[in-house]
């Protein structure tokens, strides 16, 4: 009897099982994605063997994988469809690229026999690989079902290389079904080694440090993993530590020498003007943190970075040290610790009127000033820090509470808990919170979003409800885009595009069976937060920003606008 034809997919192992094997090899237990006809084998295997979190949008899937990576120190996995699905993911891949985040983005692709034919196959898009290459540090197509595991491992190797960037793989659907785990070719991946340390440059750096009496250190995201070595140098020199937003928490911000992300304030400007050495570690000196590159920095400048192109790019470097931050700092520390002059300095940095005393005074002054300026936000910041464990992630979208005080005043104790859109794109905070809560299920995750940003991916509230993750979403509602509203008003522009139709968040939460609290006025947030955390699952708190008391001072984003723009002549 002839075998009947069947449209059913193969029941044996597929490329999805190859992917699972790669994920297990690297300790990854979760993938985020949107299921499609062009990634079914991958989703099926991950869901069967590990954990697949079904997101509502491909951009959110990448954001969640990004946050999972940042919170765990491993890499995150995002699974999307080809064509439009891959295009939807591209914007969030730009965020991962900007942040130097280790995301493995695997997108489907049409059947291999039709690649490049431009026939109009469903989900086909011309030059998809070029698009992926533009938003990734590494992009590749799997052309042979027996190469799948080796190609995935090559992409992972690029994730581990310095500086970190995301990787993209496009995988034709027929080769997903045909890639059998037992038929994979041997893996032959060359590990990417960081550059060696230049001992002559180390000697120059140590000579500069030995002469300095009023040093400052500026740490960025490139200092990740170098916390112990950085702390040793800070304490040995009695130096004040400034950070970029990405460098926050490399040393816990309750350390008395951590000034933090306050470099553009008048109080720190005075400290910068009197410093006689700046050591920068893995920072881009981004425009919004340096007054559009008009912030005056001390000289000489000793710059440490793993990227050769970064040395001297934003500010001139008198000495450039190329290499992994931890390795370079450990070399410097070995010389500084051995120096009797610096050993003596280490024990003499705290007398009244000394440099370290000024650092501590400046640290207190900038925090006190901002606390007063933000009015009713201050009690929210204090409550969050008191109620949340030190290990809890604070995922922040681009919104006034994040930009005004969340990225500076709210204390961060480890870099892995400080998750936010480095590239400044709105609407990514909720998905990042979902990824972080999946990465750290043992502690609550808090998400700071505005009503405008939340609306970008409102559907991910349904994703959150479906995961059951221990995540408190705080919606700061001012009826639109408050940041841009302030920018327009401060620069004389007409008010346009910033006042939005805003949903009733209580009704919306009720429709998803999410516990909900609405906060109006002072003194009521802390009780709501306490109850929301006790849910040990998804919860929503809406804060009516117009009812804050005292009302916060306005926040205007630090972007450059020509002096005459928006004003009448």
C-alpha positions as CSV (number, residue, x, y, z in Angstrom):
1,X,0.0,0.0,0.0
2,X,1.5,3.3,-1.0
3,X,2.3,5.7,1.8
4,X,-0.2,8.6,1.9
5,X,1.2,12.0,1.4
6,X,1.3,14.2,4.5
7,X,1.7,17.9,5.1
8,X,2.8,17.3,8.7
9,X,6.3,18.5,9.7
10,X,8.9,15.9,10.6
11,X,8.5,14.5,14.1
12,X,12.2,13.7,14.7
13,X,14.9,16.1,15.9
14,X,15.4,19.4,14.0
15,X,17.5,22.4,14.0
16,X,15.6,23.5,17.0
17,X,17.3,20.7,19.0
18,X,20.6,22.0,17.6
19,X,19.8,25.4,19.0
20,X,18.8,24.0,22.4
21,X,22.2,22.1,22.6
22,X,24.0,25.4,21.9
23,X,22.0,27.3,24.5
24,X,22.6,24.6,27.1
25,X,26.3,24.6,26.4
26,X,26.4,28.2,27.3
27,X,24.0,28.1,30.3
28,X,21.1,29.8,28.6
29,X,17.6,28.6,29.6
30,X,15.3,31.2,28.1
31,X,14.6,32.6,24.6
32,X,12.2,35.3,23.7
33,X,10.4,35.6,20.4
34,X,7.3,35.7,18.1
35,X,6.3,32.4,16.5
36,X,6.0,32.2,12.8
37,X,5.8,29.7,9.9
38,X,9.5,30.5,9.4
39,X,10.8,29.6,12.9
40,X,8.4,26.9,14.0
41,X,11.1,24.2,14.6
42,X,13.2,26.6,16.7
43,X,10.3,27.7,18.9
44,X,8.9,24.1,19.3
45,X,12.3,22.8,20.6
46,X,13.0,25.7,22.9
47,X,9.5,25.5,24.3
48,X,9.8,21.8,24.8
49,X,13.3,21.6,26.3
50,X,13.9,25.0,27.9
51,X,11.7,28.1,28.2
52,X,10.2,30.1,25.4
53,X,8.6,33.5,26.3
54,X,6.1,34.5,23.5
55,X,6.3,38.2,23.1
56,X,3.7,40.2,21.1
57,X,6.2,42.1,18.9
58,X,9.6,41.2,17.5
59,X,11.2,44.5,18.7
60,X,10.1,43.7,22.2
61,X,11.5,40.2,21.9
62,X,15.0,41.6,21.2
63,X,14.6,44.1,24.1
64,X,13.7,41.3,26.4
65,X,16.7,39.2,25.3
66,X,18.9,42.3,25.7
67,X,17.8,42.8,29.3
68,X,18.1,39.1,30.0
69,X,21.8,39.4,28.8
70,X,22.5,42.5,30.9
71,X,20.9,41.1,34.0
72,X,22.7,37.7,33.8
73,X,26.0,38.5,32.3
74,X,25.4,35.8,29.7
75,X,23.9,36.3,26.2
76,X,20.2,36.6,25.4
77,X,18.4,34.8,22.6
78,X,15.6,36.3,20.4
79,X,13.7,34.3,17.8
80,X,11.9,36.2,15.0
81,X,10.4,35.6,11.6
82,X,12.0,36.6,8.4
83,X,11.1,39.7,6.3
84,X,8.8,42.0,8.2
85,X,9.5,40.2,11.5
86,X,13.3,40.7,11.1
87,X,12.6,44.3,10.1
88,X,10.5,44.8,13.3
89,X,13.5,43.5,15.3
90,X,16.0,45.8,13.7
91,X,15.3,48.9,15.8
92,X,15.9,47.0,19.0
93,X,19.0,45.5,17.5
94,X,20.2,49.1,17.1
95,X,19.7,49.5,20.9
96,X,21.7,46.3,21.6
97,X,24.5,47.5,19.2
98,X,24.6,50.9,20.9
99,X,24.6,49.4,24.4
100,X,27.2,46.7,23.5
101,X,24.7,44.1,24.6
102,X,25.2,40.4,23.8
103,X,22.0,39.4,21.9
104,X,21.9,36.4,19.6
105,X,19.1,37.2,17.1
106,X,18.0,34.3,15.1
107,X,15.6,35.0,12.3
108,X,14.0,32.6,9.9
109,X,14.5,32.8,6.2
110,X,12.6,31.6,3.1
111,X,13.5,28.1,1.7
112,X,17.2,28.0,0.7
113,X,16.4,27.1,-3.0
114,X,14.6,30.5,-3.4
115,X,17.2,32.7,-1.7
116,X,18.1,35.7,-3.8
117,X,15.5,34.9,-6.4
118,X,13.2,37.8,-5.6
119,X,10.1,35.8,-6.6
120,X,7.8,37.1,-4.0
121,X,8.0,34.1,-1.7
122,X,5.9,34.8,1.5
123,X,8.0,36.8,4.0
124,X,10.8,37.3,1.4
125,X,12.7,40.6,1.6
126,X,15.7,41.6,-0.6
127,X,19.0,42.1,1.1
128,X,17.9,41.0,4.5
129,X,21.4,40.0,5.4
130,X,22.7,43.5,4.7
131,X,20.1,44.9,7.0
132,X,21.1,42.5,9.7
133,X,24.8,43.3,9.2
134,X,24.0,47.0,9.6
135,X,22.4,46.5,13.1
136,X,24.7,43.7,14.3
137,X,28.4,43.2,15.0
138,X,28.2,39.9,13.1
139,X,25.7,38.6,10.7
140,X,25.6,35.3,8.8
141,X,23.3,33.0,6.7
142,X,23.2,29.3,7.4
143,X,23.6,27.7,4.0
144,X,24.0,24.0,4.9
145,X,21.9,22.0,7.5
146,X,25.1,20.3,8.7
147,X,26.8,23.7,9.4
148,X,24.0,25.0,11.7
149,X,25.7,24.2,15.1
150,X,29.1,25.5,13.9
151,X,27.6,28.7,12.5
152,X,25.7,29.3,15.8
153,X,28.9,28.8,17.8
154,X,30.7,31.2,15.5
155,X,28.0,33.8,16.2
156,X,28.3,33.1,20.0
157,X,32.1,33.5,19.8
158,X,31.6,37.0,18.3
159,X,29.2,37.8,21.3
160,X,32.1,36.9,23.7
161,X,34.6,39.1,21.8
162,X,35.5,42.6,23.0
163,X,34.0,45.1,22.5
164,X,30.7,43.3,22.9
165,X,28.1,43.5,20.0
166,X,25.0,41.5,19.1
167,X,25.1,38.8,16.5
168,X,22.4,37.8,13.9
169,X,21.8,34.5,12.1
170,X,19.3,34.0,9.3
171,X,18.2,30.4,9.0
172,X,16.2,29.1,5.9
173,X,13.2,27.3,7.1
174,X,13.9,24.1,5.1
175,X,17.3,23.9,6.8
176,X,15.8,24.4,10.2
177,X,13.7,21.2,9.6
178,X,16.6,19.2,8.1
179,X,19.4,20.1,10.6
180,X,19.8,16.9,12.6
181,X,21.8,17.2,15.8
182,X,23.7,13.9,15.1
183,X,24.8,15.1,11.7
184,X,26.5,18.4,12.6
185,X,30.1,18.9,11.5
186,X,32.8,19.4,14.1
187,X,32.9,22.9,15.7
188,X,36.1,24.8,15.0
189,X,35.8,28.2,16.5
190,X,38.7,30.5,17.2
191,X,38.3,32.5,20.4
192,X,38.7,36.2,20.0
193,X,41.4,37.4,22.3
194,X,41.6,41.0,23.7
195,X,44.6,43.0,22.8
196,X,47.7,42.6,24.9
197,X,48.7,45.2,27.4
198,X,51.5,47.6,26.3
199,X,53.9,47.8,29.3
200,X,55.5,51.0,28.0
201,X,52.1,52.7,28.0
202,X,51.5,51.3,31.5
203,X,54.7,52.9,32.7
204,X,53.6,56.2,31.2
205,X,50.2,55.9,33.0
206,X,51.9,55.1,36.3
207,X,54.1,58.1,35.9
208,X,51.1,60.4,35.4
209,X,49.3,58.9,38.4
210,X,52.4,59.3,40.6
211,X,52.4,63.1,40.0
212,X,48.6,63.6,40.6
213,X,47.3,65.0,43.8
214,X,43.7,65.7,42.7
215,X,42.7,62.8,40.5
216,X,39.2,62.0,39.1
217,X,38.1,58.8,37.4
218,X,35.3,58.5,34.8
219,X,33.9,55.0,34.3
220,X,31.6,54.0,31.5
221,X,30.0,50.8,30.3
222,X,33.4,49.5,29.2
223,X,34.3,49.2,32.9
224,X,31.8,46.3,33.3
225,X,33.5,43.4,35.0
226,X,36.3,45.6,36.3
227,X,34.6,46.6,39.6
228,X,37.1,45.2,42.0
229,X,40.1,46.6,40.2
230,X,38.4,49.9,39.7
231,X,37.5,50.1,43.4
232,X,41.1,49.4,44.4
233,X,42.4,52.2,42.2
234,X,39.7,54.7,43.5
235,X,40.6,53.9,47.1
236,X,44.3,53.9,46.6
237,X,44.3,57.3,45.0
238,X,41.4,58.8,47.0
239,X,39.9,59.7,43.7
240,X,36.4,60.8,43.0
241,X,34.5,58.5,40.6
242,X,32.3,60.0,38.0
243,X,30.3,57.6,35.8
244,X,28.3,57.7,32.6
245,X,24.8,56.3,32.8
246,X,26.1,53.0,31.5
247,X,28.9,52.9,34.1
248,X,26.6,53.2,37.1
249,X,27.0,50.5,39.7
250,X,30.4,49.2,38.5
251,X,31.2,50.3,42.1
252,X,28.1,50.4,44.3
253,X,26.8,53.9,44.5
254,X,26.7,53.9,48.3
255,X,30.5,54.1,48.2
256,X,31.5,57.5,49.7
257,X,33.9,58.3,46.7
258,X,31.3,57.6,44.0
259,X,30.0,60.9,42.7
260,X,28.1,59.1,39.9
261,X,26.4,60.4,36.8
262,X,26.6,64.1,37.7
263,X,29.4,65.3,35.6
264,X,27.4,68.0,33.9
265,X,26.3,69.7,37.1
266,X,27.9,73.1,38.3
267,X,29.1,71.4,41.5
268,X,31.1,68.8,39.6
269,X,32.3,71.4,37.1
270,X,34.2,73.1,39.9
271,X,35.7,69.8,40.9
272,X,36.7,69.1,37.3
273,X,38.4,72.5,37.0
274,X,40.6,71.8,40.0
275,X,41.5,68.2,39.2
276,X,45.0,67.5,37.9
277,X,44.4,64.1,36.3
278,X,41.4,62.4,34.6
279,X,41.5,58.6,34.2
280,X,38.6,57.5,31.9
281,X,37.7,53.8,31.7
282,X,35.6,52.5,28.9
283,X,33.4,55.5,28.3
284,X,32.2,57.2,25.1
285,X,31.8,60.6,26.7
286,X,28.3,60.8,25.2
287,X,26.9,64.1,24.1
288,X,24.1,64.2,26.7
289,X,26.6,63.7,29.5
290,X,29.2,66.2,28.4
291,X,27.1,69.2,27.4
292,X,27.4,68.3,23.8
293,X,31.1,67.9,24.2
294,X,31.5,71.4,25.7
295,X,32.2,70.1,29.2
296,X,35.8,71.0,30.2
297,X,37.7,68.0,31.4
298,X,41.0,67.9,33.3
299,X,44.4,67.3,31.8
300,X,46.4,65.2,31.6
301,X,43.9,62.6,30.4
302,X,44.7,58.9,30.7
303,X,42.2,56.9,28.6
304,X,41.6,53.1,28.9
305,X,39.5,51.4,26.3
306,X,39.4,48.1,24.5
307,X,38.4,49.8,21.2
308,X,41.4,51.5,19.6
309,X,39.2,53.9,17.7
310,X,37.8,55.2,21.0
311,X,41.1,56.5,22.2
312,X,41.1,60.3,21.8
313,X,37.9,60.3,19.7
314,X,35.8,62.5,21.9
315,X,38.5,64.2,24.1
316,X,42.3,64.2,23.5
317,X,44.2,61.5,25.4
318,X,47.7,62.2,26.7
319,X,48.2,58.5,27.3
320,X,46.0,55.8,25.7
321,X,45.9,52.3,27.1
322,X,44.4,49.7,24.8
323,X,42.9,46.6,26.4
324,X,40.3,45.0,28.6
325,X,39.5,47.4,31.5
326,X,40.0,44.8,34.3
327,X,43.4,43.6,32.9
328,X,44.7,47.1,32.4
329,X,43.6,48.3,35.8
330,X,45.1,45.3,37.5
331,X,48.5,46.1,35.9
332,X,48.2,49.7,37.0
333,X,47.2,48.7,40.5
334,X,50.2,46.4,40.8
335,X,52.5,49.5,40.3
336,X,50.4,51.9,42.4
337,X,50.2,49.5,45.3
338,X,54.0,48.9,45.2
339,X,54.7,52.7,45.2
340,X,55.6,53.9,48.6
341,X,54.6,57.5,47.6
342,X,51.1,56.3,46.7
343,X,50.9,54.1,49.7
344,X,51.5,57.2,51.9
345,X,49.0,59.1,49.8
346,X,46.4,56.3,50.4
347,X,46.6,56.9,54.2
348,X,46.5,60.7,54.0
349,X,43.6,61.3,51.7
350,X,40.9,61.9,54.3
351,X,41.9,65.0,56.4
352,X,39.5,67.9,56.4
353,X,40.1,70.2,53.5
354,X,41.8,67.5,51.4
355,X,40.9,66.3,48.0
356,X,38.9,63.3,49.2
357,X,36.9,65.6,51.5
358,X,36.0,67.7,48.5
359,X,34.9,64.6,46.6
360,X,32.6,63.6,49.5
361,X,31.2,67.1,49.8
362,X,30.5,67.3,46.1
363,X,28.8,63.9,46.2
364,X,26.5,65.0,48.9
365,X,25.8,68.4,47.4
366,X,24.7,67.2,44.0
367,X,22.3,64.6,45.6
368,X,20.8,67.1,48.0
369,X,20.2,69.6,45.3
370,X,18.5,67.2,43.0
371,X,16.4,65.8,45.8
372,X,15.1,69.2,46.5
373,X,14.5,70.0,42.8
374,X,12.4,66.9,42.0
375,X,9.8,67.6,44.7
376,X,7.3,64.8,45.1
377,X,9.4,62.4,43.1
378,X,11.9,62.2,46.0
379,X,9.6,60.1,48.2
380,X,9.1,57.7,45.3
381,X,12.8,57.3,44.7
382,X,13.4,56.8,48.4
383,X,10.6,54.2,48.7
384,X,11.8,52.2,45.7
385,X,15.3,52.0,47.1
386,X,14.1,51.0,50.6
387,X,11.6,48.4,49.4
388,X,13.6,46.7,46.6
389,X,16.5,44.3,47.3
390,X,19.9,45.4,46.1
391,X,19.8,42.6,43.5
392,X,16.5,43.9,41.9
393,X,16.6,45.3,38.4
394,X,15.2,48.7,37.8
395,X,14.3,48.8,34.1
396,X,13.7,52.3,32.9
397,X,12.1,53.6,29.7
398,X,12.8,57.0,28.3
399,X,10.6,59.2,30.5
400,X,11.0,62.1,32.9
401,X,11.3,60.1,36.1
402,X,14.1,58.0,34.5
403,X,16.0,60.9,32.9
404,X,15.6,63.4,35.7
405,X,16.3,61.2,38.8
406,X,16.3,57.5,37.9
407,X,19.5,57.7,36.0
408,X,21.4,59.8,38.7
409,X,19.8,60.0,42.1
410,X,18.3,56.5,42.6
411,X,21.2,54.5,44.0
412,X,22.4,51.6,41.9
413,X,24.5,48.9,43.6
414,X,25.5,46.7,40.6
415,X,25.7,47.5,36.9
416,X,23.6,44.5,36.0
417,X,20.5,46.0,37.8
418,X,20.7,49.3,35.8
419,X,18.9,48.5,32.6
420,X,17.7,51.2,30.3
421,X,17.7,52.2,26.5
422,X,21.2,53.5,26.0
423,X,20.3,54.7,22.5
424,X,17.5,56.8,23.9
425,X,14.6,55.0,22.1
426,X,11.2,55.3,23.7
427,X,9.0,52.3,24.4
428,X,11.5,49.7,25.3
429,X,11.3,49.7,29.1
430,X,8.5,47.2,29.6
431,X,10.0,44.5,27.4
432,X,13.3,45.0,29.1
433,X,11.6,44.6,32.5
434,X,10.1,41.3,31.2
435,X,13.5,40.0,30.2
436,X,15.1,41.1,33.4
437,X,12.3,39.5,35.6
438,X,12.8,36.2,33.7
439,X,16.5,36.4,34.4
440,X,16.1,37.2,38.1
441,X,12.9,35.4,39.2
442,X,14.0,35.3,42.9
443,X,13.6,39.1,43.4
444,X,11.1,41.7,42.2
445,X,11.8,43.7,39.1
446,X,10.6,47.3,38.9
447,X,9.8,49.0,35.6
448,X,9.6,52.8,35.2
449,X,7.6,53.9,32.2
450,X,5.6,56.9,31.0
451,X,2.2,56.7,29.6
452,X,3.5,57.6,26.2
453,X,6.3,55.1,26.1
454,X,4.1,52.3,27.5
455,X,1.7,52.8,24.6
456,X,4.4,52.0,22.1
457,X,4.3,48.3,23.1
458,X,1.0,48.2,25.1
459,X,0.5,44.6,24.0
460,X,3.5,43.5,26.1
461,X,1.3,44.0,29.2
462,X,-0.4,40.8,28.0
463,X,3.0,39.2,27.7
464,X,3.8,40.2,31.3
465,X,0.4,38.8,32.5
466,X,1.1,35.5,30.7
467,X,4.6,35.1,32.2
468,X,3.5,35.5,35.8
469,X,6.8,37.2,36.4
470,X,7.5,39.1,39.6
471,X,7.5,42.5,38.0
472,X,6.0,45.8,39.2
473,X,5.2,48.2,36.3
474,X,5.1,51.9,37.4
475,X,3.3,54.1,34.9
476,X,4.0,57.8,35.4
477,X,1.1,59.4,33.7
478,X,1.2,63.0,32.5
479,X,-1.0,62.6,29.5
480,X,1.6,62.5,26.7
481,X,5.3,63.0,26.0
482,X,6.3,65.2,29.0
483,X,10.0,65.3,28.1
484,X,9.3,66.8,24.6
485,X,6.6,69.0,26.0
486,X,9.2,70.6,28.2
487,X,11.7,70.9,25.4
488,X,9.2,72.7,23.2
489,X,8.2,75.1,26.0
490,X,11.8,75.9,27.0
491,X,12.9,76.7,23.4
492,X,9.9,78.6,22.3
493,X,8.4,76.0,19.9
494,X,4.7,75.6,19.4
495,X,3.2,72.7,21.3
496,X,2.7,69.8,18.8
497,X,2.5,66.0,18.9
498,X,3.0,65.7,22.7
499,X,-0.6,65.6,24.1
500,X,-1.9,62.0,23.6
501,X,-5.1,60.0,24.1
502,X,-4.2,58.0,27.1
503,X,-6.0,54.7,28.1
504,X,-7.6,54.1,31.4
505,X,-4.8,52.0,33.0
506,X,-7.1,50.6,35.7
507,X,-9.6,49.2,33.1
508,X,-6.7,48.0,31.0
509,X,-5.1,46.2,34.0
510,X,-8.4,44.7,35.0
511,X,-8.9,43.2,31.5
512,X,-5.6,41.4,32.0
513,X,-6.2,40.4,35.6
514,X,-3.3,42.5,36.7
515,X,-3.4,43.9,40.3
516,X,-3.6,47.7,40.1
517,X,-3.1,50.7,42.3
518,X,-3.5,54.4,41.4
519,X,-1.4,56.9,43.4
520,X,-2.5,60.6,43.7
521,X,-0.7,63.1,46.0
522,X,2.0,62.7,48.5
523,X,2.4,59.9,51.1
524,X,0.5,57.2,49.2
525,X,3.1,55.6,46.9
526,X,5.0,53.6,49.5
527,X,1.9,51.6,50.7
528,X,1.0,50.9,47.0
529,X,4.6,49.7,46.3
530,X,4.6,47.5,49.4
531,X,1.4,45.8,48.4
532,X,2.4,45.4,44.7
533,X,5.7,43.7,45.7
534,X,3.8,41.4,48.0
535,X,1.8,40.1,45.0
536,X,5.0,38.3,43.9
537,X,3.8,38.5,40.3
538,X,2.8,41.1,37.7
539,X,1.4,44.3,39.1
540,X,0.7,47.9,37.9
541,X,1.0,51.2,39.8
542,X,-0.2,54.3,38.0
543,X,1.3,57.6,39.4
544,X,-0.7,60.7,38.5
545,X,2.3,63.1,37.9
546,X,0.0,66.2,38.0
547,X,-0.8,65.5,41.6
548,X,2.8,65.2,42.9
549,X,3.4,67.5,45.9
550,X,5.6,69.4,45.9
551,X,5.5,69.7,42.1
552,X,8.9,68.8,40.5
553,X,11.0,71.3,38.7
554,X,10.8,70.9,35.0
555,X,13.1,68.5,33.2
556,X,14.4,69.6,29.8
557,X,16.5,67.0,28.0
558,X,20.2,68.1,27.4
559,X,20.1,68.2,23.6
560,X,21.7,70.8,21.5
561,X,19.4,73.3,19.8
562,X,20.9,76.3,17.9
563,X,20.4,79.6,19.8
564,X,17.8,81.1,17.4
565,X,15.8,78.0,16.6
566,X,12.1,78.1,17.4
567,X,12.2,81.8,18.4
568,X,11.0,84.9,16.5
569,X,13.7,87.1,15.1
